[in-house]
Amino acid sequence: MCFYVGILLGRSGSSFSTMAGFGILSSIALSLCIFHIAAASDPELLSDFAVPAGMNASLINGDFFTFTGFRGGVNPPAGKFKPILAFVNAFPALQGLGVSMALLEFQPNSINPPHTHPRGTELLYVIDGALNVGFVDTTNKLYTQKLQKGDVFVFPEGLIHFQQNYNSYEKAQALAAFSSASPGLVSTPVTLFGSGISSDVLEKAFQLDSSTLENLESPFQMNSN
């Protein structure tokens, strides 16, 4: 991006009648470059790909660039949603490349609860079945869509979103691509009710009585043990 801005400056500089005009354009260009660098989710590589520490680069072959974890599908329990994540911790070849994937499978009447990916935009492709999806922006506006097989939907980076298989009889399967090798995953229910946030804080924030809060926290506390 900064390279193209540089070309723009080179072509446009002579058309300014004063140095002040050129200075304004230079400032805008510099701001765009800084924004581009700051917005990057993953560090830029200085080589073709990253070699993990302790690995002999001369021994790397096609196996290093292959992820086989999607073979056989996901097979979640009845009524549940389950993903297989091809993030950098499971697929080291992604280090520094700014991409990753996940295979998502939904049993009938199951959901991927509200969550965020703080370091990556998500592009969702429905392989089979149908999904009800949505996200909430920073103005608290909800965007929803019912997706069919073959549809693609984008969830902007860092925004709370969800996916739901509303079919009572058929499974749904989707493939998610991310703009980061490690987009992160913050589950809203688990974070709120299973992370140890003070009961007093949660009761006041959600205007709950203590017994209702205990009921909300109970399944997440069990899962954390």
Disulfide bonds with the S-S distance in Angstrom:
none
